[in-house]
Amino acid sequence: MSLSQSLQQKLLQKLSPQQIQLMKLLQVPTANLEERVKEELEENPALEMDEEGSDDEFGEDTQDSIDDPMEELMDGSEDDYENADMTEYIVDDDGEIADYKTRDDNYPEMDDQKVMPIRVETTFHDLVVDQLGMLELDERRFKIAEQIVGSLDDDGYLRRELSSIADDLAFRQSMVVAEKEIEELVEQIQQFDPAGICARNLQECLLLQLKRKLGEGKSVALAIQILSKYFEEFTKKHYEKIQHNLNLNDDQIRDVINQIIKLNPKPGGNIGEINKAESYIIPDFYIINNNGRLELSLNARNAPDLRISEGYRDMLKDYEKGSKKDKRQKEAVLFIKQKIDSAKWFIDMIKQRQETLINTMSAIISHQEEFFLTGDETNMRPMILKDIAELTGLDISTVSRVANSKFVQTEFGTYRLKFFFSESLSTDSGEEVSTREVKKILNDIIEGEDKRKPLSDEILTDMLQAKGYNIARRTVAKYREQLNVPVARLRKEL
């Protein structure tokens, strides 16, 4: 075996720690920025909120988080101290104490956005556990019931095998439980609200709900019969086959369908949907149409009032004025310098974040001005990440980070930024139009169709081509799926 030496030349591109931090900050939505700033305030005592420009927006005061920096000395050499230029941390260009902060004095205040309402939620699992008290269970059976409820997924289904639940009880509770005993408790929990919970599958979930409605009419009993014997045929909308086998007329099958579509396929998820609907989307941008002139503003939460601690700068001044500078004092000065450096660096990152957000949103407004003026999706222009990257001079990955995590509030609603991005499609006249425009027209056609005879993808393709859009059938099928619209057979109604 022989050893040899060789030279290799490689071209590598590496991101600096500052660039990585900026990328991470760009991904943070406005709603979570406060938490990120709080973390930085807790970690760095040289960073503090500007009391004059903030009403304790971010919570408790952090100015006195460390009484004496010498309690947290950093290792520093004599050379480190001798080579450190302290004037940049103490005075500005005019010889005054430097005032390094995020927000300019004329930055618009939006006090009404500072206070977030706190919402107390009752989760789906809390709701079910509360009902366990109605079963009058002994301690052993109560623990089994708790294990069952804990095994329910967010939709309210029990998708775990009873044997797995028995294993969990054996390992975690040291309880030997037969599957039959678990099944008995499952059947009792299935009587809880909301109706349909603790079902093993969709069929059982719907049947549990229908059985509570027995006595409300013949259509309920007929619905139970159909879902019990012809569930697969029903889900595939093979209504003719069901009618033939059960000798039903159109009115009877229509009544059954009306009964079933009123049921909730996700009884547990219903609680989650309510919570989602009540959750708050905090816009990162606001766009106002002022007599045809679009005005953009950045949510004030993106500009926290941060500054360098005056106490830390004063301590640095005192150390500089002192004639005696022993090793302990020099180490303290280096510690203060490091903390101030870190604070200045974080403030710079926040400022760069603000500038990047404004530049990106301004470019999007410029490209999609007609939509922001009218709110009509058919006025959307084709726009990809590269278009905005070229307008702003930013990297495509940077634009992507902004677009994927930010919201803008307009007079027509609140949109995620990625909503405005779409590919292009050509028309007969050679004009490039947004695929979002085509999807809007496709959706309008489907909404206006006769549900007794829904339009196939082939017919939809012909109709779009008749409107001048050069589009293939497979593309229509792809757009239909993206719109969450099922195939024609599953859209059929009686």
MARNUNU-290015 format. One record per residue (C-alpha): residue number from 1; x, y, z. Coordinates in Angstrom, 2 decimals. Example, Ala and Ser with C-alpha at 12.3 -4.5 7.8 and 13.67 -1.06 7.14 Angstrom:
NODE   i       x       y       z
NODE   1   12.30   -4.50    7.80
NODE   2   13.67   -1.06    7.14
***
This chain:
NODE   i       x       y       z
NODE   1    0.00    0.00    0.00
NODE   2    1.46    3.36   -1.06
NODE   3    0.69    6.82    0.24
NODE   4    0.52    9.82   -2.04
NODE   5   -0.26   13.51   -1.78
NODE   6   -2.45   15.44   -4.19
NODE   7   -3.85   18.94   -4.51
NODE   8   -7.54   19.53   -5.08
NODE   9   -9.31   22.77   -5.86
NODE  10  -12.91   23.11   -4.69
NODE  11  -15.37   25.97   -4.96
NODE  12  -17.63   26.01   -1.91
NODE  13  -20.33   28.42   -0.85
NODE  14  -20.91   28.71    2.88
NODE  15  -23.42   30.81    4.78
NODE  16  -22.15   32.94    7.64
NODE  17  -23.79   32.54   11.07
NODE  18  -25.47   35.92   10.50
NODE  19  -26.96   34.80    7.18
NODE  20  -28.24   31.59    8.75
NODE  21  -29.80   33.56   11.61
NODE  22  -31.47   35.94    9.14
NODE  23  -32.90   33.01    7.18
NODE  24  -34.34   31.60   10.40
NODE  25  -35.81   34.96   11.40
NODE  26  -37.44   35.36    7.98
NODE  27  -39.29   32.09    8.46
NODE  28  -40.69   33.21   11.82
NODE  29  -44.24   34.53   11.37
NODE  30  -45.25   37.72   13.14
NODE  31  -47.28   35.76   15.70
NODE  32  -44.13   33.95   16.88
NODE  33  -41.64   36.82   16.63
NODE  34  -42.41   38.04   20.15
NODE  35  -41.42   34.66   21.58
NODE  36  -38.16   34.71   19.62
NODE  37  -37.36   38.21   20.91
NODE  38  -38.18   37.14   24.47
NODE  39  -35.68   34.31   24.16
NODE  40  -32.99   36.73   23.03
NODE  41  -33.81   39.17   25.85
NODE  42  -33.47   36.36   28.40
NODE  43  -30.17   35.15   26.96
NODE  44  -28.53   38.56   26.51
NODE  45  -28.70   41.11   29.38
NODE  46  -27.15   43.78   27.12
NODE  47  -30.33   43.78   25.02
NODE  48  -33.44   45.44   26.39
NODE  49  -36.79   46.88   25.41
NODE  50  -36.93   50.62   24.73
NODE  51  -39.17   51.79   27.58
NODE  52  -40.06   55.03   25.83
NODE  53  -41.34   53.24   22.73
NODE  54  -42.92   50.20   24.32
NODE  55  -45.64   49.49   26.88
NODE  56  -44.06   46.26   28.04
NODE  57  -45.28   44.67   24.83
NODE  58  -43.07   41.67   25.35
NODE  59  -43.80   41.06   29.01
NODE  60  -41.54   41.49   31.99
NODE  61  -38.71   44.00   32.17
NODE  62  -35.36   42.52   31.29
NODE  63  -33.13   45.45   32.21
NODE  64  -32.21   44.10   35.64
NODE  65  -31.85   40.47   34.63
NODE  66  -28.15   40.59   35.60
NODE  67  -27.00   42.94   38.36
NODE  68  -23.30   42.65   37.68
NODE  69  -21.75   41.26   34.48
NODE  70  -18.68   40.22   36.46
NODE  71  -20.80   37.38   37.81
NODE  72  -20.57   35.79   34.35
NODE  73  -16.96   36.41   33.37
NODE  74  -15.74   35.17   30.03
NODE  75  -12.23   33.93   29.45
NODE  76  -10.24   36.65   27.68
NODE  77   -6.58   37.16   27.02
NODE  78   -4.53   40.34   27.44
NODE  79   -4.27   40.63   23.64
NODE  80   -8.05   40.46   23.29
NODE  81   -8.42   43.38   25.60
NODE  82   -5.57   45.47   24.19
NODE  83   -6.87   45.03   20.62
NODE  84  -10.49   45.85   21.44
NODE  85  -11.66   49.31   20.35
NODE  86  -14.19   50.37   22.99
NODE  87  -15.11   53.74   21.50
NODE  88  -17.59   52.19   19.06
NODE  89  -19.53   50.80   22.02
NODE  90  -19.47   54.03   24.06
NODE  91  -19.85   57.06   21.76
NODE  92  -21.39   57.82   18.39
NODE  93  -20.11   60.08   15.60
NODE  94  -21.03   63.18   17.59
NODE  95  -19.20   62.08   20.68
NODE  96  -22.41   61.20   22.52
NODE  97  -23.32   57.87   24.04
NODE  98  -24.32   55.61   21.17
NODE  99  -28.05   54.91   20.90
NODE 100  -28.43   51.62   19.04
NODE 101  -32.05   50.50   18.63
NODE 102  -34.39   48.83   16.15
NODE 103  -37.14   51.35   15.65
NODE 104  -36.77   54.91   14.41
NODE 105  -38.61   57.61   16.31
NODE 106  -41.01   58.13   13.41
NODE 107  -41.92   54.46   13.04
NODE 108  -45.74   54.22   13.06
NODE 109  -47.22   52.87   16.27
NODE 110  -50.08   50.38   16.12
NODE 111  -51.06   50.07   19.79
NODE 112  -54.29   48.29   19.00
NODE 113  -52.30   45.35   17.66
NODE 114  -50.09   44.93   20.70
NODE 115  -52.45   43.03   22.97
NODE 116  -53.33   39.51   21.94
NODE 117  -56.54   38.15   23.45
NODE 118  -55.99   34.94   25.41
NODE 119  -58.39   32.15   24.59
NODE 120  -59.14   29.26   26.97
NODE 121  -59.86   26.08   25.03
NODE 122  -61.53   22.81   25.95
NODE 123  -59.95   20.11   23.85
NODE 124  -61.80   17.13   22.43
NODE 125  -60.03   14.74   24.80
NODE 126  -60.90   16.93   27.81
NODE 127  -64.54   16.81   26.75
NODE 128  -64.58   13.00   26.60
NODE 129  -62.66   12.52   29.87
NODE 130  -65.16   14.78   31.65
NODE 131  -67.92   12.38   30.62
NODE 132  -66.20    9.34   32.14
NODE 133  -67.62   10.34   35.51
NODE 134  -71.09    9.42   34.29
NODE 135  -70.17    5.73   33.99
NODE 136  -69.70    5.19   37.76
NODE 137  -66.56    3.09   37.22
NODE 138  -64.31    1.62   39.86
NODE 139  -60.64    2.64   39.89
NODE 140  -59.52   -0.27   37.69
NODE 141  -62.11    0.26   34.97
NODE 142  -61.63    4.02   35.10
NODE 143  -57.93    3.57   34.24
NODE 144  -58.88    1.31   31.32
NODE 145  -61.40    3.88   30.08
NODE 146  -58.79    6.64   30.37
NODE 147  -56.41    4.55   28.26
NODE 148  -59.11    4.10   25.60
NODE 149  -59.86    7.83   25.50
NODE 150  -56.15    8.58   25.31
NODE 151  -55.94    6.29   22.28
NODE 152  -58.54    8.30   20.31
NODE 153  -57.11   10.32   17.44
NODE 154  -57.95   13.96   16.75
NODE 155  -60.91   12.95   14.57
NODE 156  -62.44   10.97   17.42
NODE 157  -61.66    7.50   16.03
NODE 158  -60.21    4.53   17.89
NODE 159  -57.79    3.33   15.25
NODE 160  -55.65    1.20   17.59
NODE 161  -56.24   -2.50   18.01
NODE 162  -57.68   -3.61   21.36
NODE 163  -54.65   -5.87   21.80
NODE 164  -52.36   -2.83   21.59
NODE 165  -54.40   -1.03   24.26
NODE 166  -54.16   -4.15   26.46
NODE 167  -50.38   -4.17   25.96
NODE 168  -50.14   -0.50   26.97
NODE 169  -52.09   -1.20   30.14
NODE 170  -49.81   -4.11   30.95
NODE 171  -46.58   -2.17   30.44
NODE 172  -47.59    1.22   31.83
NODE 173  -50.18    0.37   34.48
NODE 174  -49.12   -3.23   35.31
NODE 175  -52.71   -4.27   34.60
NODE 176  -53.69   -7.52   32.90
NODE 177  -56.85   -6.73   30.95
NODE 178  -58.82   -8.95   28.55
NODE 179  -59.85   -7.52   25.19
NODE 180  -63.49   -8.33   25.99
NODE 181  -63.37   -5.98   28.99
NODE 182  -61.88   -3.23   26.82
NODE 183  -64.57   -3.78   24.18
NODE 184  -67.32   -3.37   26.79
NODE 185  -65.92    0.01   27.81
NODE 186  -65.49    1.04   24.16
NODE 187  -69.21    0.43   23.63
NODE 188  -70.04    2.61   26.62
NODE 189  -67.76    5.44   25.48
NODE 190  -69.43    5.29   22.06
NODE 191  -72.56    6.63   23.78
NODE 192  -70.75    9.84   24.74
NODE 193  -71.02   13.16   22.94
NODE 194  -70.28   14.09   20.24
NODE 195  -72.14   11.24   18.57
NODE 196  -69.96    8.86   16.59
NODE 197  -66.80    9.00   18.73
NODE 198  -64.70    5.93   19.53
NODE 199  -65.66    4.31   16.21
NODE 200  -63.13    2.04   14.53
NODE 201  -63.92    3.25   11.00
NODE 202  -66.16    5.63    9.05
NODE 203  -68.92    3.06    8.61
NODE 204  -69.20    2.45   12.35
NODE 205  -69.00    6.20   13.04
NODE 206  -71.97    6.98   10.77
NODE 207  -74.00    4.04   12.07
NODE 208  -73.47    5.16   15.68
NODE 209  -74.92    8.56   14.80
NODE 210  -77.87    7.11   12.90
NODE 211  -78.80    4.73   15.73
NODE 212  -79.28    7.74   18.01
NODE 213  -81.83    9.06   15.52
NODE 214  -83.96    5.92   15.31
NODE 215  -87.62    6.81   15.51
NODE 216  -87.19   10.05   13.55
NODE 217  -88.55    8.52   10.36
NODE 218  -88.34    5.60    7.97
NODE 219  -85.40    7.15    6.12
NODE 220  -83.20    6.74    9.22
NODE 221  -83.88    2.99    9.47
NODE 222  -83.34    2.67    5.73
NODE 223  -80.05    4.59    5.99
NODE 224  -78.86    2.17    8.68
NODE 225  -79.75   -0.76    6.42
NODE 226  -77.90    0.73    3.44
NODE 227  -74.75    1.63    5.39
NODE 228  -74.74   -1.80    7.04
NODE 229  -75.13   -3.86    3.83
NODE 230  -74.14   -1.54    0.96
NODE 231  -71.55    0.80    2.44
NODE 232  -69.02    0.40   -0.40
NODE 233  -71.68    0.90   -3.07
NODE 234  -72.94    4.00   -1.28
NODE 235  -69.49    5.60   -1.00
NODE 236  -68.96    5.04   -4.73
NODE 237  -72.42    6.51   -5.46
NODE 238  -73.72    3.39   -7.15
NODE 239  -77.22    4.46   -6.24
NODE 240  -78.90    2.54   -9.08
NODE 241  -77.56   -0.74   -7.73
NODE 242  -78.82    0.05   -4.21
NODE 243  -82.23    1.07   -5.55
NODE 244  -82.50   -2.15   -7.54
NODE 245  -81.49   -4.42   -4.64
NODE 246  -83.79   -2.74   -2.10
NODE 247  -86.55   -1.82   -4.54
NODE 248  -86.40    1.89   -3.71
NODE 249  -87.72    4.81   -5.72
NODE 250  -85.85    8.09   -6.33
NODE 251  -87.55    9.90   -3.44
NODE 252  -86.59    7.18   -0.96
NODE 253  -82.92    7.08   -1.96
NODE 254  -82.85   10.89   -1.95
NODE 255  -84.19   10.96    1.63
NODE 256  -81.52    8.46    2.68
NODE 257  -78.77   10.55    1.10
NODE 258  -80.06   13.67    2.87
NODE 259  -79.97   11.83    6.19
NODE 260  -76.40   10.60    5.72
NODE 261  -74.87   13.85    4.45
NODE 262  -76.05   15.55    7.68
NODE 263  -73.83   13.23    9.72
NODE 264  -70.36   14.23   10.93
NODE 265  -67.56   12.03    9.56
NODE 266  -65.08   13.55   12.04
NODE 267  -66.85   13.93   15.39
NODE 268  -63.65   14.72   17.25
NODE 269  -62.28   16.88   14.49
NODE 270  -65.33   19.09   14.79
NODE 271  -63.96   20.45   18.06
NODE 272  -60.63   21.05   16.35
NODE 273  -62.29   22.86   13.45
NODE 274  -64.03   25.19   15.88
NODE 275  -60.73   25.96   17.55
NODE 276  -59.09   26.54   14.19
NODE 277  -61.84   28.90   13.16
NODE 278  -61.35   30.84   16.38
NODE 279  -57.57   30.92   16.08
NODE 280  -56.06   34.23   15.18
NODE 281  -54.11   34.85   12.00
NODE 282  -51.91   37.85   12.58
NODE 283  -51.18   39.55    9.24
NODE 284  -47.58   40.50    8.57
NODE 285  -48.66   43.23    6.13
NODE 286  -51.62   45.54    5.61
NODE 287  -52.64   46.88    2.20
NODE 288  -55.08   49.80    1.98
NODE 289  -56.60   51.10   -1.24
NODE 290  -56.47   54.87   -0.85
NODE 291  -58.43   56.18   -3.85
NODE 292  -56.73   53.79   -6.24
NODE 293  -53.33   54.13   -4.61
NODE 294  -52.17   51.02   -2.78
NODE 295  -50.51   51.73    0.56
NODE 296  -48.42   49.04    2.25
NODE 297  -47.59   48.93    5.94
NODE 298  -45.72   46.36    8.00
NODE 299  -47.33   45.04   11.16
NODE 300  -45.74   46.97   14.04
NODE 301  -45.08   43.66   15.82
NODE 302  -42.29   43.15   13.29
NODE 303  -40.48   46.19   14.72
NODE 304  -39.97   45.49   18.44
NODE 305  -38.46   48.40   20.38
NODE 306  -35.04   46.94   21.13
NODE 307  -31.90   48.80   22.15
NODE 308  -28.54   48.32   23.80
NODE 309  -28.77   48.44   27.59
NODE 310  -27.73   51.87   28.90
NODE 311  -26.53   50.17   32.06
NODE 312  -24.08   48.05   30.11
NODE 313  -22.80   51.07   28.17
NODE 314  -22.36   53.01   31.41
NODE 315  -20.41   50.15   32.95
NODE 316  -18.17   50.07   29.89
NODE 317  -17.57   53.82   30.23
NODE 318  -16.70   53.42   33.91
NODE 319  -14.20   50.67   33.17
NODE 320  -12.60   52.79   30.44
NODE 321  -12.26   55.82   32.74
NODE 322  -10.67   53.81   35.53
NODE 323   -6.92   53.95   35.81
NODE 324   -6.48   50.56   37.42
NODE 325   -7.32   47.75   35.07
NODE 326   -6.57   44.37   36.58
NODE 327   -7.23   41.05   34.92
NODE 328  -10.70   40.69   36.40
NODE 329  -11.78   44.09   35.08
NODE 330  -10.36   43.35   31.64
NODE 331  -12.25   40.07   31.52
NODE 332  -15.43   41.90   32.52
NODE 333  -14.92   44.44   29.72
NODE 334  -14.49   41.66   27.17
NODE 335  -17.66   40.00   28.49
NODE 336  -19.60   43.26   28.13
NODE 337  -18.18   43.78   24.63
NODE 338  -19.30   40.32   23.58
NODE 339  -22.84   40.87   24.92
NODE 340  -23.13   44.27   23.25
NODE 341  -21.83   42.78   19.98
NODE 342  -24.47   40.07   20.20
NODE 343  -27.21   42.61   20.94
NODE 344  -26.18   44.88   18.04
NODE 345  -26.05   41.88   15.76
NODE 346  -29.57   40.77   16.75
NODE 347  -30.95   44.28   16.27
NODE 348  -29.35   44.37   12.82
NODE 349  -30.99   41.04   11.97
NODE 350  -34.41   42.38   13.00
NODE 351  -33.86   45.45   10.81
NODE 352  -32.79   43.31    7.85
NODE 353  -35.86   41.16    8.39
NODE 354  -38.09   44.26    8.20
NODE 355  -36.39   45.49    5.02
NODE 356  -36.62   42.07    3.36
NODE 357  -40.31   41.75    4.18
NODE 358  -41.14   45.22    2.86
NODE 359  -39.10   44.76   -0.33
NODE 360  -40.67   41.37   -1.06
NODE 361  -44.25   42.52   -0.45
NODE 362  -43.71   45.70   -2.46
NODE 363  -42.57   43.62   -5.43
NODE 364  -45.61   41.34   -5.12
NODE 365  -47.92   44.38   -5.07
NODE 366  -46.21   45.77   -8.15
NODE 367  -46.70   42.46   -9.99
NODE 368  -50.28   41.81   -8.83
NODE 369  -51.58   45.39   -8.64
NODE 370  -54.82   44.62  -10.52
NODE 371  -55.79   41.93   -8.04
NODE 372  -55.15   44.16   -5.01
NODE 373  -57.31   46.86   -6.61
NODE 374  -60.20   44.59   -7.63
NODE 375  -59.97   41.36   -5.61
NODE 376  -60.79   39.43   -8.80
NODE 377  -58.71   36.26   -9.12
NODE 378  -59.06   36.37  -12.90
NODE 379  -56.85   39.48  -12.78
NODE 380  -53.99   37.49  -11.25
NODE 381  -50.86   37.54  -13.37
NODE 382  -48.50   34.56  -13.69
NODE 383  -45.81   34.99  -11.05
NODE 384  -43.08   32.66   -9.86
NODE 385  -40.43   33.04   -7.16
NODE 386  -37.83   33.98   -9.76
NODE 387  -39.89   37.03  -10.83
NODE 388  -39.87   38.49   -7.32
NODE 389  -36.23   37.51   -6.77
NODE 390  -35.26   39.50   -9.87
NODE 391  -37.33   42.52   -8.80
NODE 392  -35.88   42.61   -5.30
NODE 393  -32.37   41.33   -5.92
NODE 394  -32.98   38.65   -3.28
NODE 395  -32.18   34.97   -3.57
NODE 396  -35.04   32.69   -4.64
NODE 397  -34.74   30.74   -1.39
NODE 398  -35.17   33.98    0.58
NODE 399  -38.34   34.89   -1.33
NODE 400  -39.62   31.36   -0.74
NODE 401  -39.11   31.68    3.02
NODE 402  -41.07   34.92    3.10
NODE 403  -43.87   33.64    0.84
NODE 404  -44.44   30.40    2.75
NODE 405  -44.86   31.86    6.22
NODE 406  -46.37   35.33    5.87
NODE 407  -49.89   36.75    5.53
NODE 408  -51.22   40.00    4.07
NODE 409  -54.52   41.62    5.00
NODE 410  -56.43   43.34    2.19
NODE 411  -59.95   44.75    1.87
NODE 412  -60.91   41.45    0.17
NODE 413  -59.57   39.16    2.90
NODE 414  -56.36   37.85    4.41
NODE 415  -54.09   35.78    2.14
NODE 416  -50.93   33.78    2.54
NODE 417  -48.26   35.27    0.28
NODE 418  -47.77   32.02   -1.63
NODE 419  -51.38   32.44   -2.83
NODE 420  -50.14   35.04   -5.31
NODE 421  -47.64   32.72   -6.98
NODE 422  -48.74   30.62   -9.96
NODE 423  -47.44   29.23  -13.24
NODE 424  -48.52   30.54  -16.64
NODE 425  -50.76   29.09  -19.33
NODE 426  -51.09   30.34  -22.90
NODE 427  -54.34   31.29  -24.65
NODE 428  -55.25   31.05  -28.32
NODE 429  -54.09   34.63  -28.76
NODE 430  -50.68   33.76  -27.31
NODE 431  -51.31   35.69  -24.09
NODE 432  -49.79   34.30  -20.89
NODE 433  -52.36   33.94  -18.11
NODE 434  -52.11   32.72  -14.54
NODE 435  -53.05   29.13  -13.78
NODE 436  -54.97   30.54  -10.82
NODE 437  -57.22   32.35  -13.31
NODE 438  -57.86   29.04  -15.09
NODE 439  -58.62   27.29  -11.79
NODE 440  -61.09   30.05  -10.86
NODE 441  -62.95   29.63  -14.15
NODE 442  -62.86   25.83  -13.83
NODE 443  -64.30   26.05  -10.32
NODE 444  -67.05   28.41  -11.51
NODE 445  -68.01   25.97  -14.29
NODE 446  -68.21   23.04  -11.84
NODE 447  -70.26   25.05   -9.33
NODE 448  -72.73   25.95  -12.07
NODE 449  -73.11   22.44  -13.50
NODE 450  -76.26   20.31  -13.26
NODE 451  -75.42   18.02  -10.34
NODE 452  -77.74   15.35  -11.75
NODE 453  -75.45   15.22  -14.78
NODE 454  -72.03   16.47  -13.64
NODE 455  -69.47   17.36  -16.29
NODE 456  -66.67   14.92  -17.04
NODE 457  -63.05   16.05  -17.32
NODE 458  -63.29   15.70  -21.11
NODE 459  -66.27   18.08  -21.27
NODE 460  -64.57   20.51  -18.87
NODE 461  -61.50   20.48  -21.10
NODE 462  -63.62   21.25  -24.19
NODE 463  -65.35   24.13  -22.37
NODE 464  -62.06   25.68  -21.28
NODE 465  -60.60   25.31  -24.75
NODE 466  -63.72   27.00  -26.14
NODE 467  -62.90   29.95  -23.88
NODE 468  -59.46   30.14  -25.48
NODE 469  -57.32   28.29  -22.93
NODE 470  -54.86   25.77  -24.39
NODE 471  -55.19   23.03  -21.81
NODE 472  -55.00   19.23  -21.85
NODE 473  -57.45   16.88  -20.13
NODE 474  -54.80   15.61  -17.67
NODE 475  -54.10   19.23  -16.68
NODE 476  -57.80   19.81  -16.03
NODE 477  -57.84   16.68  -13.86
NODE 478  -54.80   17.96  -11.94
NODE 479  -56.38   21.39  -11.36
NODE 480  -59.66   19.74  -10.29
NODE 481  -57.80   17.67   -7.70
NODE 482  -55.96   20.75   -6.44
NODE 483  -59.37   22.37   -5.96
NODE 484  -60.43   19.31   -3.93
NODE 485  -63.23   18.58   -6.38
NODE 486  -64.03   14.86   -6.89
NODE 487  -64.58   13.20  -10.27
NODE 488  -67.94   13.63  -12.03
NODE 489  -69.40   10.35  -10.74
NODE 490  -68.84   11.37   -7.12
NODE 491  -70.36   14.84   -7.71
NODE 492  -73.63   13.32   -8.87
NODE 493  -76.76   14.18   -6.93
NODE 494  -80.30   12.86   -7.32
***
